[in-house]
Amino acid sequence: MVQLRVLELLNESGRTKYWLGKQLGTSWQNLSKMLNNETKSIRYEMIETLCQLFECTPNDLFSFDAPPYEGFPLETENSIHNINKTKYKL
């Protein structure tokens, strides 16, 4: 799961939520959702502003914690051949 680390960066910098809200020009409700990772999207403009405020890169803003992607099982040549044979009646 991708999570925004703004609250951690805020604490590390010694700044307050109030300061961040003023810098971003956003409502308390939207700021709270963002800080608590309850938002479903974030604008590139917001990411850029956060990077400037915390003097960091987008990599510093986000953490990613997920199991490795296993992907879809690969089909064997045999099964693909059988599909083609059935579809085109070869």
Disulfide bonds with the S-S distance in Angstrom:
none
